[in-house]
């Protein structure tokens, strides 16, 4: 499998960014890293706290995994919209998307798998 994981963050919602990106880390993405081509994080007019968190998170994930984390930021729009950023993330020059794409808006996240007790 060749998977690109994409997430789009917006505005002054650091709590949503923490939950969304943190859930990717906690979900064991490093355990499937041979299947992950890259992670792409878009930021539409985010606050400084969110930007700092994304930069730290991206650095740590890139260091611990065998794939890059690519960040995209839109600063100058009064109305930052989802689909222009999505297109920019999908058609990044020099790096095609994986065969499969997993998309997360900032209010979505991965729920950890619960292991049932062995009988």
Helices and strands as residue ranges (DSSP letters): E 3-10, H 14-26, G 29-35, E 36-44, H 48-64, E 68-74, H 82-90, E 100-105
